[in-house]
Amino acid sequence: MNDLKSFKEWNIKVKCKGNYGGCGSLLQVEIDDINISLIKEIDGGINLGYCFKCPVCDSIVNILENNLPTYVKKTSLKKFKKHFIKNI
């Protein structure tokens, strides 16, 4: 349930360019579709990234952080922490 005063509807149109180029489908991605991914860097470091799973081809598609509003990133991070803590 959401408080309608604080609820913000958000979506973005993204072309699937996932695993090995993806399927090319044009998708409307909503706030609940965005997930956090852990990205291992060449130097061994780990960074957080944002992604979604294409419903057409099941590819994981990355989204640049600067394409996401702050509240979308915060919502995704809360979801990640809740899932991470639940599965420890």
N, C-alpha and C positions, 0 to 999 in steps of 0.2 A: 504494500500500500504506500502511496506517496502523498505528501502534503501538497495540495494543488498550488499553493502560493510559491513553494520552492521548486516545483516540478518544471523542468525545462526540456522541451522536446528538441531533439537534435538528430540529424542524420547527415550523411555525406555520400555522394556518389563516387564509387571507386571501381576501376577496371581490375579484374582478377589477373594479377601478374605473379601468382604464387609459385610453388615448386615447379621448376623447369619451364617457367614462362606462364604457367596457369592456363586457364581456358579462354580468357579474354572477355568473359561475361561482364556486363555493366551491372553493378550491384548497388543497392541502396542499403548502406550499413547504418545501423542505429546504435545508440549508446550501450544497450545490453549485448551487442555483438562484439564489442571491443574487449580484448583480453590482453594480459601482460605476458610477454615472452621473455625468457632469459636468453641473452645473446652472448656467446662466448667469443671473446676477442682473440686475435692472433697472439697477443702478449700474455694470454692466460686470464685476463681480467673478465669480469662478467658485468654486463649492463642490462638494464631493463629496456624493453621495446614494447611497442603496441602492435597488435595484429588482430585478425579475425579469420575464421575458417570459411572458405567459399562453399556455399550450399550446393553448388553445381558440380564441382570437381574435387571437393574436400582438401584443396590446397590451403596452406597457411599463407596469408597475405599480410605483409608488413605495412604499417601506416606510419608516415613520418610524424614525430611528436609535435612538430610545429603546425600540423594540419588539424590538431585536436584542441578544443577549448579546455581550459584548466579543470572545469567541473567534470568533463568526460574522463580526463586522466585520473582525477581523484576517485571517481566512481569505480574505474577499472582497478585502481590500486587497492581500494577497500575490498573488492571482490577477490582479488589475488590473495590478500592477507587472510581473509576469511577461509578460503580454500586451502591455503598453505598451512595454516594453523590446524585446521580440521584433519589434514592428512599427515601430520607429524606423528 
